[in-house]
Amino acid sequence: MKQAAPSGIVKYLRPHAWLLAVSVFLSGIVGLLEAATPFLIGLVFDTVLRAGSAPTLTIPFINAQFQVAEANGTTFLVLLVLATIVKAAAEYGAVGVTAYLGQGVVRDLRNDVFEKILFQPLRFFHFNPTGELISRVSADVERIQTAASETLADFLKQSAILIFLVITVLVIDWRLAAVSLFLVPLVFYPTVWFGKKIRVLSKSSQQEMADMSNVLYETVAGNRIVKSFTMEKAEVRKFRTITERIFQLNLRQKMTQALSSPLMEVFGVLVVVVLLLYARTQIVGQRMTVGLFLAFIIALIKLYDPLRRMSGINNSFQQAFGASGRVFEILSLDGEHDPGRQAIEGLNDRITFEGVHFAYEPSEPILHDISFEVARGEVLAVVGPSGAGKSTVVNLLPRFYDATGGRILIDGTDIRDVNMDSLRKKIAMVTQDVILFNDTIRANIAYGDSGATAEAIMRAAKAALVDDFAANLPEGYETRIGERGLRLSGGERQRISIARALLKNAPILILDEATSSLDAESEASVQQALQNLMQGRTTIVIAHRLSTVRRAGRIIVLADGRIKESGTHEELVVRRGLYWKLYNLQFEDVNS
């Protein structure tokens, strides 16, 4: 069940409840002293300026009356100054505590969202573009941050002021206060309506922002393809279409917000006019002094400010709820399913695929009845035309996906019964799409093994022939290689990837098109590094270039998700089947 956004935010507030309590307490002091200020001003007016006799105050609902003593006006002046100083200190403290609380909530929320995304299965990333995920972690959480710190602080402060000002006007003249409170709903109704409208617009705007982030990411990351196909103008048109939609949504949101405050102001003025007409009769009948009437007016004017601010606060909360709905969609997801409890120490005998089936969607089967074995220390090559399911086969072994039928065994144990971390630590992968990080060469080699010694890193680097180019760089192994290693050539990036696999020292090795994107010179260096990596390991090689798999102990040929042939290179050539056709096609291409 998906977690509702407001209740989800409350969950993150709960660990910081003591901070919230402190903030509420300090905000209460602010509200109390803010409400006391007009009362003190009225008393100063009546005592210092002697604007009237000491007034009689009636406490509503309990029929209690008391008369303000003929006190020294200086006392009220001192109290007014002290109240202002204490209020300022309490307000500063309340804002600081609430900011600390809000930032803590957002930090925890952002960390949990990132962790939840990171532990999703690969299937999740196929259906959620990178740009949209980045938007949810950054822009959406930023909206929540504003609400959880600045807006929450303002809400607590204005709520306390509102409560104590209502008490103040009730104490001064409960009849006059009753008339004003009767008219308050006229002010609040538009707030509720505008809040719902803004919430819907905010969620739509956040979705469009995510789409914009995704287009921006894809265009920048794929700038070479964009330029090579001269698609700059088309991408600009696509981007402008999205920004136009964002413009329209944000404009509607801003216009809705802009209408909210003026409409409340109109209702507020109408309320004040009615109250002034009623108050005039009270003054004429000498049931209220001029000073207390002044205090009532000041309190009433001050009462309008938190009422007006509540509209903006509600709008901000609605925006945050709209954004948080998208964030909590991520948090409500389940992570990778890992029922396995058994740990494996290594590979002692063989890897077995028994009647394995797989489909991303039930209506789109990818693999059908895949069965083969790989003995310990054997090199098995998997070949076939594009789309045959080669990469899908090897993605099932580390459980990036789970087979939808059949089973995969390591030394007779179903890998679904094996702890996922234990399984993946025994498998090293080198793929065509090399993923490196914007860090040093040394850090990229040691990725996944933070405790690796300098000697172990250097051994792996030399075996992978990384030392051939790293030693010549100005900063050597401390050279930062840029985003995705773009400061290096394809062959250099691949050799770092091989060094990383060597350092992992896993008994099972998967090579997925590891040399298909390299030129002949780079491939020669990488092939030597791969030979060093394959020594003593059980290896599954996927290769588009059939020349790279001739020395494999055994080759299986896939087509349409099924195993069509199996044997050594020589055996498959003699059969003149699919492998022979693929091999001849590549041989003709090379010699043409």
N, C-alpha and C positions, 0 to 999 in steps of 0.2 A: 504494500500500500504506500502511495506517495505521501510524503510528509508535508503538511500544510506549512506555508512559508511563515506566518506569524508564530505558530507553535514551535516551528523549528528554530526561530530566532530566540524565543524564550528559553529553549534548551541550552543555547549558547550563553545566555545571560545568567543562568542558574549558578554556575561555578563562581560568578562574580557578584553573588547576591549581597555580600557584605558591603561591597563598594556601592551597589545600588542603594542600600539602606543609608549609607553615609551621605550619598548625594541627595536622597529624599529628605534626610534630616536637615542638611544645609539649605536645600531649596525651601524647606518649610520655614526656616529662620528668615530667609529672604522674603518669602511671601508674607510672613507675620509682620516684619518691620516695614515692608512696602505698604501694607494695609494700615499700619499704625501711623505712618507719616502724615496722611491727610487729617487723621484724628488729632495728632499733636499740633498740626498747623492751625486747625480750628480752635483748639484750646489756647494756643498762643494768641490768636486773634482776639479771643474773648477776654483773656487776662492781661496781656501786655498792652493791647490797644483799648481795653475796656469797652469793647463793642457791644456789650450787653451783660445782663446778670448771669450768674452761674446757671447753666441749663440743667433741666431735669431729663435724665435718660431713662427710657423704658426698655428692659430686656424682653424681647418678644418670647411668646409661648409660655413664659412662667410668671408673667405679670409682676415682675420685680422692678422697682424703681430706685434710683439713687441720684443724688445731686452732686455735681462736681464742686469740690471745695474751692473757696476763694484762695487758690494757691498763688504763690509768687510766680509771675510769668517767666522769670529767669530759669526756674526749674524746668519748665516745659521747653525752653530754648536749648538748655543743656541736653535734655532727653532727645530732642530732635537731632542735634549734632551727633550724639552717641549712636542713635539708631541708624543714622546714615553711614557712619564709619563701620559699625558692626555688619550692616547689610552689605556694604561693599566687600568686606573680607569674606563673608559667607558666600557671596555670589562668585567671587574668584575661586574659593575652595570647591564649590559645587561644580563649576565649569571644569576645573582641573581633574576632579575625581571622575566625572562623567566622561571626559575625554580619555582618561586612562582606561576606564571600563570599556568604552566603545572601541578603542584601538585594540584592546585585548580580545574582544569578541571577534573583530574582523580578522585579526591575526590567526586566531584559532579556526575560524571559518575558512579562510583562504588556505591554510595548511591542510585542512580536512578535504577541501575540494580538490586540491592538487594531488593528495594521496589517493583519493577515490578514483580520480582519472587515471593515475599511474597504475593502479591495480586492476583496471578493467581488462577484459580479454581483447585480443586483436580484433575480434568481430566489431567491438564498440567503435574502434577508430576507423573502420570502413564506412560507418554511417554517420560519423560526427566529424566534420571538417576541422582542421587544426585551427583556422582563424576563429571559428565559433567557440571552440574550447578556450582559446586565449581570451576572448571577449568575456566569457563567463567568469574566468578567474580574475580578470583585471577590471573591466568596466562595470560589470554587474555587482561585483563585491564592493567597488568604489561607491556605488549608490547606497549600499547597505552601510558602509563606513560613515557616510555623511549622516544617515539617519540614526545610527547607533552612538554617535558621539555628539556632534553639534546639535542635531535636531532633538535628541533625547534630553540633552542638558536644557535646551530651551523649553521643551515640553514640561519637564519637572518644575522649572522655575515659574513658567506662566501658569501652570496648574495650581501651584501653591499660592501665587499672587491672586489668582482668580478666587480661590476658596476663601482666603482671609479678607479680601475686599468685599465679598458677598457678606461675610460675617460683620464687617465694619458698617456697611450700609444698613444691615438689619438692626444693629445696635443703635445707630443714629436715629433712624425712623423706619420701623418695620413696615408701616403701611406704604410709605413711598417706595421702599425696597421691594415690597410685594408687587406693586404695579410694574416696576422695572423688570423683575424676574418673570412676570407673566408675558412680557414682550420679548424676552430673550430667545425663545424658540424661533421667532421670525428671523433671527440672525443666524441660527445654527442650521436651519434646513438647507440653505444653499450650500453650506460647507460640505454636508454629507453628499449631496448630488454631484458637486464639482469633484469631490474626492474620488468617487467611483469612476467618473469620466477620465480623470487624470491617470488613474491606475491602469485602465485599459490602454490608453495612449502610451503610457510609459513602457508597458510590456512590449507593445508593437515596436516602439522606437528601439528598445534594447535588442530585439530580434534583427531589425534592420542594421543596427550597429555591428552585430555579429556577422551578418552577411558581408558588410563592407570590410570588416577585418579579414574575413576569409578571402575575398577577392584581392585585397591588398597583399596579403601573405602569398597567395598563389602567383600573382603577377610579379612580385619582387623576387620570389624564390625561382620562378621559371622565366626570368627576364631573357635568357638566351633563346628560349623557344619563342617567346613573344616577338623578339627582334628578328629571328630567323624566318618567321612566317609573316613578318610585317603586320602584326596584329595590334600595334600600339593604339591606333585610332579606335579599333573595335573594343579594346580593353578600356580605353578612356570613356567610350559611350556606355559600356556596361557599368563602370564606376559612377558615371554621372547619373545614370538611371537610379542607382541605389541612393546616392546622396540627395537626389530630388525627392525620393520617397521619405528619406530622413528629414529633409527640409519641411515637407508638408506635415509630417507627424509632429515634429518639434514645434512648428508654428501653431498647429492646433492646440498643442499642449500649453504653449506659452500664452496663447490668446484665452484659453480656458482659465489659466491661472490669473491672467490679467483682469478678467471679468469678475473673478471671485472677490477680490478685495474691494473694488469700487461698489459692487452690489451690497456687500456687507456694510460699507460705509454709509450708503443711502439708508439702509434699514436702521443703522445705528443712530443717525441724525434724527430720524422719525421718532425713535424711542426717547431720545434726549428731550425733544420738543414736548412730548406728552408728559414727561416727568417734570419738566420745568413749570408747566401749567398747573400741575397738581401741587408742586412745592410752594407756589406763590400763595395758595390758600393757607398753607401751614404757617408761613411767615406772618401773614396778615393776622391770623388768629393767635399769634405769639406762642405757638406750640413748638417753636424751634428758634434758636438764636441765629444771628447772622453768621457767627463763627462756625457753628455746627452745620449750617446750610452750606457754607463754603467747604467744610470738610466733606460733606455728602457729595457736592459737585465734583471736588477733586477726586474722591474715591470712585465716583461714577465714570469720570473721564479716564482714570487709570484702569477701571474695569473694562473699558472698551478696548484698550490696547491688547491685553491677553486674549480677549475674544477674537480680535482681528488677527492676532498672531496664530491662534489655533487653526485658522484656515490654512495658512502657509505651512504650519507644522503638519497638519493632516495631509496636505498635498505631498510634502516631502516623504512622509511615511508611506503614502500610497505608491509613490515612485519606487521606494525601497522594496515594498512588498511585490510590486511588479517585477523588479529585478531579482529579488530573492526567490521568486517562484521558479525562475530558470536555474538558479544556483542549487536549490533544493531538489530539483529534478535530477541533478547529478548525484547529490548526496543520498538520494533514495535508491540508487542503483545497487545491485549486488556486485561484488567483486568476482574474481575468477573462482570457479568452483573447484575446491581442492579437498576431496574426501579422503585422500591418501594418508595413511599413517605410517607406512613402512618406509624405511630409509634403505638406500642401496649404497654399497661401498665402491662399486666399480662394475666392470663388465668381465665376467669370468668365462662365459661360454658363447652366447650368441644373442642377436636381436631378431625377433620373429614377428612378421606381419601375418595375421591369420584372417583371411576373408574380410579385409577392411573395406568399409564403405564410408563415404563422406559427402555431405551436401551443406552448403551455406544456407540454403532454403530447401524445404522438402520437395519443392517442385523443380529444383535445379541440382540434380546429383552431379558430383564432380568425379568421384572415384567409385569404381565397382569391383568388388571381390578381389582386392589386392592381397596377394600372398607371396611372400619371399622370406629368405633368411640371410642374415649377414653374420658370418662367424667372427669370433674375436681375431683382430689383426687383419681381417680381409678388407680389400678395397672394392666397393660395389659402385658401379656407375649407373645412373638413371638418365636415359636419353629419350628423346621423342620430339615431335613437332610442338610449336608454341600452343599453349592451351591444353596440353595433354594431361596436366595435373602433377607435373614433376615437383614443383615447389610445394604443392599441397601435401604430397607424401612426406617430405622431410619436415614440414611444419607440424605434422601430427606427432612426431617422435618426442620433441620437448613439450608437447601438450600446449602449443600455441592455440590449437584447436583440438577438440576431442572427437574421435571417430564416432560416427553415427551408427556404425554397425561393425561387427567383428571386434578384434582386439589386437593390441601390440604388446609384445612380451619382451622383457629383458631378463635373461637367465631364467625363463619360465614364469616370471612375475608380471602380471598385468600392470602396465604403467599407471592405470587409474587407481591402483592400490598403493602407489608410491607417492610419498610426499613430493610436492611439486618442486620445492627448493632443492631437495636432495637430487631429484631427477635432472634438473637443469644445470646443476653444478658439475654433472658428469658429461655434459655435452658442450662442445665448443663449435662456434659457427663462423664461417667466413662467407660473406655474401657479395653479390655484385654491387648492391647499393650500400657502400661503405658509410657507416655512421660514425663520425668523429665529433669531438666537442671542442668548443673554442677555449682550448687550454694548451698546455705544453705537450710536446711529443711524449715526454716521460709520463705525464699524468694520463694520457690517452692509452699508452701501453699498459699501465697499471690499473686501468679502469676495472672495477670489480674486485680488485685485490689491493686494498689500501695498505695492507701490511707487507707488501712485497719489498724485498731488500733491493738495494741498488745493484748488487751483483746479479740477482735473478732477472731484473729488468734488462740489464746489459746483455746477459746471455740470450734472452729472448730476442732482443733487438738485433744482435749479430747473426743469430740463426735465421731471422727473417730478412736479413740484408738491409735493415733500416740504417745501420751504422754507415753504409756506403754513402748516404746523402746527409744524414743528420750530423755527422762529424764535421761536415764542411759548412754548416750554417753558422752565422755569427754567434748565436747563443746556444748552439748545439742542441742537446735534448731539452733545454729550457725554452726553446723557441715556441711561441704561441702560433698555432696553425690556422687560426681564423674559424669562422662559422663553417661547420661541416668539413673542415680541413681544406678550404678552397685555396689556401696559399701554397698548397702542394699539388703535384701532378697526380693523375689517377693511379699510376703505379706506386708512387710513394705512399699515397693514402692506403692502398691495398696492403702494402708491406707492414704498415703500422697495425692494420687490422689482423694480419697474420701473427705479428709479434704479440698482440693482445691474446690471441688464441693459444699461442705457445706458452705464455706465462700462466694461463689458466690450467694448462696441463691436464685437460680432461681426457678420459679414455676413449670417448666417442667424438668423432669429428664430422661435421657437415660442411661441405663446400658447395655453395649454391651459385653457379655461374660466376665463380670467383675471378675469372680472367676474360670474360666475354666482352667487356667494354674497353680493353686495353689494346694499345698498338703492339706490333711484333716485338719491339725492343723492350718495352715495359713488361710484356708477357713473359719474356725469357727470364727476367730477373724474378718476377713473381712466381713462375713455375719452380725455380730453384728454391725459393723460400717455402713454397708449398710442399716440395719433396721433404724438406727438413721437418716441416710441421707434421706430415703424415707418418713419419717414422714411429713404429710401435703402436699406432692407433688404429682403431676400427673406423673406417672412413666410408661415408656415402657421398659420392660426387655427382652433382648435377651439372651437365655441360651442354652448351649449345654447339660448341666446336668439338666435333667428334674426334679430332686429332688429339685432344687432351685426355681422352679416356681409353685409348688403345691399350695402355699398360694396366688397366684395371683387371683384377682377377676375374670379375664377372660383370656382365652388362645386362640390364633389363630395359626393354623398350616399351614405352607407354604410348598409347594413342586412344583418344576418346575416354580417358579415365580407366583404361584397362591395360593389363600387361599382355602385349602381343607376342613378344619374343624374349628369350633369356639365353645367355651363353657368353663365351669369350668373343673377342673381336673377330678372330679367325673363323670361329664357328658360325657367327652371324653373317659374315660376308659370304661364306660358302652357301648358306641357305637362300641367299638372294631374296630376302624378305624386305620388311620395312626398313630395318637398319641399313641394309645394303643400298636401298634407294636413297635414304638420307645421306649416307656416306658419299655416294657417287655425286649427288647434287652439290655437296660442299666441295668435293674434289674438283668438279667441273668449274665451280665458281672461282676457286683459287687459281685454276690454270687458264681461265678465259681472259 
